[in-house]
Structures are given as C-alpha cells and as structure tokens.
Amino acid sequence: MKFKKVITLAMAAVLGAALLTGCGSSNDTQEAPAEGDTTAAVESTVPTVTEGKLIMATNAYFPPYEYYENNEIVGIDAEIAGAIADKLGLEVEIQDMEFDSIITAVATGKADIGLAGMTVTPERAKNINFSDTYATGIQSVIVTEDSDIQSIDDLAGKKIGVQLSTTGDIKASEQFGEENVEKFNKGNDAVMALSQGKIDAVIIDNQPALSYVASTAGLKILDTQYAEEEYAACISKDNDALLEAVNGALAELKEDGTIQSILDKYIVAE
C-alpha cells in the first residue's frame, strides 16, 4: 500500500461533547465559537469522499512539488493541500499513484483533489474542473552535456523522453510526432534513460529538471525554455461545493502570503 500522510487538526476540548451529540454528520449545524476564542475549530461541511478527510491524489516523483523524504511525501503540493485542508476543517490524506491515473481517480470519486504540478489544459478540463491557479512554471529540455542539441528546433527527429500524460508528453507528441516520443511513468525513469544513452532528450517541468540535473552527472538544461504553463488542483465536476471551497481557501492563502512562503521554501530564486 502506498504511504499516506495525514495531517490532523486539533479540536478544542470544550467542543468535544457538542460534536458527539446528534447524528454526527459533517453537515450538522454547530454553535459558533465564543467571541475571541481562536482555538476552537469548526467541523467541515464540505462534501468529500470520506467524511472529515481531503484525499489528495498525486505522483510523488516530481520534486520539488511532491517527492519522498524519509518515507513521507513532502513538497509544495503536499504543503498547499495541508494548508487548504486546515482552512476547510479537514485532514489531508495523500495517495501516490501514476500521474496518468490522477484525473481518473478524481473524476470517479476515488480522490477529492489532484495536486501534482498539473498544468491547466482544455483537454483535461473536459473530464475535471480546475481550481484557480496557484503557481506558474515552464517546460525545460534536459540533454547530455556533450549533446549536439542546442535549441528546440534541434529536437526534430530525435528520441524525446517524457512523463506519460504530462504537458511535455502532449506538446512534444504534437510538435515532433508520437513516433519520436518515448513515454515513461515517472520523470526520473526518463532521466535515467537519457543518462544511459537510450534517448536524446527529456522534456519536463523546469523545477523537477533542475533537481534531476543536480543529482545526475553529465546532464544539462538547454537555455531556451520549451513552454509556459499554470498549475492548479483538479476536482470532480460533480463536486462544485468542494471547488468553491478550495478556491476560497486558495484566495485566503494567497492573500496572507502562505502560498508564496511555501513556494519560496522549495524554489530558490535564480
């Protein structure tokens, strides 16, 4: 079973008895905390797959947005999901899966939200709703240090590695042809293939590209970026209430600087 990270919200002792009365539904109306009482938490009324939880689907091989550290999934998206859950009175549970399975998991009600450095595209929006964006990024090209590939145009006719169903996959397949694109379930598998000489280049988001190049000898990133994109959370089209709640939480987290502080923690300005 994949590792699941759970962030638990503290509940004030003075509300304990009150929460146990009635039917216990998350939709029950509760008394507001006493004026000036900032420690009391209100049980969430947001509809989710499992009451009281926000189940986040991701692919934890996309540093610094999500990755494993001491058997725990950490990163930008993990912290943003935790901050959203705090705002909504929920516990966040992270489920690791192939990137290609995230939208399906959300659309079919197996997960509440997908956060995986996911780019907003019209094609994806046919199956799920996107939240407001929380970050921007670019696609970069990784090559070996001795490669004759110097620009995007030089990729024509080359074997290009991508992570399945990512922006790099979509754009490279359209521009250079499916026959020239080799798809991998994980970005680091594509990078390993490049370092082993099995492919000529890798197209992937810039931040993971920086991490992979820093940890793999003999690779570099082309100076020319491939594409710009915006990241957002994906949510089921059947859960407008959750979409509205997540957008509300994101607006507050942007306003109070939480989102920026999380980004700054993991992404060092060049």
N, C-alpha and C positions, 0 to 999 in steps of 0.2 A: 504493500500500500504506500502511496506517495505520502511524503511528510506534510503535515498540515500545521500551520501556525495559527494559534488562537490568541487574540488579544482580548482580555477580559475587562469589562467595565466595572468599576467599583460602584456598589449600590449602598446608599445610606441606610444605616441600621434602623433609623426611625421610620423608613418606608417598608421595611421587611414584612410586618404584619399586614399592612394595607395591600401589598401586592399579592398576598396569598388568599385574599378574600375574593368572592365572586367566582366566575368561571375561569379566570386566569388567562383569558385571551389577550393577545398583544393589541387588540383593537379596543379593549376596555378603556373607558374614560377614567383618568386618575386625577386626584387632587393636585393642584399646583403646589410646588414647594413654598414654604413660608417665605415672605418677603425678606430678601437679604440672605437667604440660605442658598449658597452657591455650591454646596457639596451634594445636594440631593439630585439624583438622576431620574429622568422620566423614561419609563419603558417605551420602546419604539412602537409606533403604529404603522410603520412602513411594511407592506406585504413582501415577504421574502420566501424562498424555497423552504427553508427551515426557520421556524419562529425564533426570533432573537438573534439570528445569525446573518451575516452578509458573506455568502460563499463567492469567493473570487477565483476565477479560472485564469491560469497563466501558463507560460512556458518558461521555466526558471533557468534558462541558458542564454540570457540576454542582458549581460552586465552593461551599465550599472542599474538598469531598470528592474531586473529580477535575476537573482542568482543564489546559489547555495553558499552559506558560510557556516561552518561547524554544524552541518546537517539542518540548518534553518534557512528558509527562503527570506532573503532580505533585498533591499534595493529601493529605488524611487517609487515604483508602483506599489510595493508592499507597504511602504510608509504612507503613501497617499490613501490607499484603501483603509488603512488603520485610522487615519485622520477622518475620513468620510464616515466610517463606522462609529467613531466616537461622537460625531455630530448627530448621527441618526439613532443613537442609543442601542447599537448592535455590537456583537462580537464578530470579528472578521476571521474567516477560515480560508486558507489558501490551498487550492488544489493545483498540482503540477500536471500538465498534460502536453501533448504535441500541440504546436501552435495551430495547426490545421484543424484541431478539434475544438478550439475555444468558442468560436461563433456557434457551432452546433450545440455545444453544452449549454450556452446561454439561451439560444433560441428554443431549445427543447425543455427548458426548465430544470436542468441538472445543476446549473450555477446561476447566481443572481447577476453577476457582473464579470466582464472580462477586462483585465488590465494587463497589457503585455507589450507596451510600447507600440500599440496598434494604431496604424495610420487610418485616418478617415478617408474612405473611398466610396463613390456611388455604388459600386458593385456590392460591397459589404453591407451598405445601408439598405439593400433590398431585403436582407434577412434579419437585421437587428437595428435597434436605434443606437445612435451615438450620443454620448453626453457632450456638454460643452468641452472644448479642448483645454488641456492643462499643461501642454508642453509642445514645443516645435523641435524638429530635427531635420537632418539631411541624410541622404544615402551617399555612402562613400564606396570607393573601389580599392580593394586590397590586392596587391600584386607582390611578387617576389622582388627583392632588391636588384636582381640582375635582369628583370623583365624588360622586354622591348616595348611593352605597353606604356605609353606616355600620356595618353589622353583617352577620353571616352570613345572617340572615333576609332582608336586602335583596337577596341574590343570586337569589332566586326570580324566574324569568322573564328573567334577564339572560343574556348570552352569556359563558360562562366558558371561559377557555383553560387547558389542562393539558398536561403532557408525557405522551405515549402510554404506557399501561400502568403509570403510577406510582400511588401511593396517592391523589394528588389526582384523577387520572382515575377511579379506581374509586369513591371516595367521592362525588365530585361527580356522576358519572353515576347513582349510586343515589339520591342525595338530590334532585337537580334535573332529572333526565331526560337521556337521551342527546341529545335534540334541542337541549338548551341548552348542551352541552359541545363545544367545538372542540378537537381533539387535534393536538398538534404533536410532531414527532420530537425536538426539542430545547427545553429550557426557555427559552433565550434567544429562540427564534423566537416563543414565546407572549408573552414580554415585549415584543418588538418590535411584535407585532400590537396589544397593548394601547396602547402609546405612539402608535401610528398611528391609534387610534380604531376598529380593526376588531372589537375585543371589549371587554367591560366590566370584566373582572377576570381575574386569574390565580391559581390555587391551586397552590402549590408548597411544598417544604420550606423551613423558616424561614431556614436559613443561606444557601442559594442566593438566596432572596428578598432578604436583606439585601445581598448582593453586587450583584444586579441593580438594586435601587433606588439603591444608592450610585453606580452607573455610568450610570444613565439618568435624565435630568432629568424632573421633572413627575410622578413616581410616589411612592407611599407604601404602607406596610403597615398594614392595619387592626389596631387594638389587640387585638381578640379573635382568639385562635388558633382554627384550624379542627379540628385533631385531633392527638392524641399518638401516637407510634409508636416502635418499636425497630428498629435496624439490625443486620443480620447478613450473613455471607457465605453464598452458595448453593453447594452441592456436589452432584454427581451422586448419585442414590440407589444407583448401582452401585459406589460407592467409599466404603464405610464406614471403611476404613482411613485414608483422607485426612481424612474428617470427624473421626475420633477424634484424629488428629494435629493438625489445625487447632485443635480445641477445647483440646487440651493446650497448644499454643503460646499461644493466647489467654489461657488461665488464667495462664501464666507472665508474659505481657506485662502483664496487669492487675496481678498481684502485685508486679512490680518497678517499676511506675509508667510503663512505656513507653507504653501506650495513652493514659493521661491526659496525658502530656507531648506526645504528638502532637496530641491534641485541643486542648490549651491553646495550642499553636503556631499553630493555624489559627483557633481560635474564641476571641475576646476576650470575657470575661465582661462582661455589660452592667451 
